[in-house]
């Protein structure tokens, strides 16, 4: 069982374990000690971060630990998570680190680790690193290389601007050259995060007329009632400006939510469906399957099936989606939350890449997105979070296990019940889906009551 890493790296409250200075420095040293170097010399690691006020402090502790462990580190500054994954691979780094808590509030932060191929590191390596960090004792503590402001002895190979430009060039190469979005009016919600500069520049380079909202980060306003988790402002702005569409990113821009011209919010399932049909039409959906997760709505599964495409379900987390894609040779996968992986181009969810490819799809096909979206009828789905004080196995719990099985029996073949723990927070997540909204709401409420009484934080 992992002790530091969740489904998306390490996450917690900035300044508290495991994001206190000492533990972060240990992590940097453990990474440098654990990672093989492709070039045979010291491992080369690049670090990027989002716009949280705690980012520079965590970045400095990581870099200090990496140097103490014999590694070399380049600092990319504020950069999106998928950008770091991309440049890690393109620039030949042995690993890429991102200091970010994705869609969480500013007080939280986290550390995501990518291998030299731009993929999230496997569970087995996470466990090895945890042992070095947590069980190595004082020997694992790195010595400081000097005060934080002291000039570094190993100047970076690439400046932050070099890395940023390399990523933007890579994105633009994903579509046909030229101003392919000329005449398009789009609104971007950058969540006051890492895409605040990148996203407007990207879509302006593509010829679009861009309005950017929530693109003034101050260290504390990241994800604050904005971005992919709170697209209400974006929907209102799209309607007000009569824009063609809106695009919402989260704090580190690895996910995307789309808003059509009528202000309807379209999650990752909509993007997956249209992308699957586009790939199938061009003969590139080689396996005839798309990888979703246990959270993907039943409408997506049924709609894909009607088009001769099978939906496979992986556990929640884009790293698990990627593993299933690679295992079965599938080129498209993603999550309802907006992480979408186009494996022909990238090995992680990338909100900017997804948005770019999605707009290019609409341009090429001429699809009226709002008219099409109005025909989709997702199954009612309720998502509830229950703060918990402990995390016993849910299915085996004397009260919770039978309650889950009883709700599954009630829902029958026309519904689904999923109860799991969050990989990033001390919460149990309840998802119930079915044909009847009333039945779904009642089932979710009953499960919440059982969990609150058994292991709720305030029970």
C-alpha positions, 0 to 999 in steps of 0.5 A: 500500500502506498503511503505518499503517492495517490492517484495523481502524485503526492498531494497535501497542504503546503508546508505540512507533511508530506509537503514540509521542507524536510520531506520534500528535500528527501523526495528530491534526493530519493528521486535523484538516487532512484532514476536511471540516467539515459546518458549515463551521467547524473540524472537530469530533471526539469521542474515546472510549477503552477501559480500557487504562492507555495510553489517556489518554496517547494520547487527550491526544496526539491531542487536542493534535494536533487542536487544533494542526491547527485542530480542536475535540475533545470527550472522551467518556472510556471508551466502546465503539467502536460507541458512538463511531461512533453518537454521531459520527453522532447528535451531528453530529461530523465524525469520531469516534476510538477509542483501542483495540486491541479484543481485543488484550492491554493492552500493545497499543493502537490508533486507529480513525477513523470518518467523520461518518456513523459508518463506518470511513473509506475506504482512500483517506482513510487513505492521504492521512492516512498521507502527511501523517503520514509524509511531511510532515516537521517541518512536520507536527509540531504545537506543544503547546498547553500542559501536559497538565493545563492547562485547555482553552480550548474546553469540550466541547459534550457531557459524557461522561455526556451522550454515554453516556446518548445512546447508551444511549437509542439502544440501548433504542429498538431494541426495543419499550419496556418490560421485554421481558426480564423473567424472563430470567437472563443472564450478561455477560462484559465483558472488563474493557473498555469495556462493563464499566459499559454492558452491565450497565446496559443489560440491567438496564434491559430487565428482565433479571436480570444477573450480570456477570463480568470487569467490574472493569477495572484498566488491565491486565486487559482481554481477559486470559483473558476476553471474546469470545476466551476465553468459557470462564469465561462458559460455566462461569458460565452452567452454574453459575447455570443462566442462560438464556444468556451474552453475551461482549464484547471489550475495545471491545465491537464483537463478541459471542459467545453462550453457550446455556443448556447452555454451548455457545459460539455464534459470529457465524455462528449469530447471522447465520443466525437474524437472516437468517431473522427478517428474511426472515420480516418481509419486510425481507431485501430483497436475499435475501442476507447478507454474511459473510466468507471466514472464514464456516463452510460450514455457514452458507452451506449452511444459508442456501441451504436457506432460499433466502438467499444468502451473499456473502463479503467480505474479513475486516474489518467495514469490508469487510463494510459496503462490500459491504452498501452496494454491493449493498443488503444489510441484514445482514452480519457476521463469525464473530468476532462483528462483526454489522452491522444496516444498518437501525440502524448502520454498524458492528458493535456487540456491545451492539446485536447482543446486544439484538436477538438476545435480542429475537428469541429472546423474540419467536419463543420459540426454544429456543436450546440445542435448536436449536444442538445440531442444527447441525454446523459443518464442521471448521475449523482456524485457525493463526497464524504469526509472520512477519518479512516479508510478501511476496505469498503467492500469488506466493511461490515456496514458499508459493504452490504449497503453497496451491494443492496444499492447495486441490487436495487439499481439492477442492469439499468444503473451503476454504483461506485464507491471508492476513496479519493486518491488525493483527499481524505474522502469517500466518493459515491457515484450512482447512475441510472435511468431515474433521477429520483432513484439515483438521488435516493440511493446516493443519499442512503449510501452517504448516511451509512458511510457518515455513520461508519467512518465519517470524519465528524461521526 
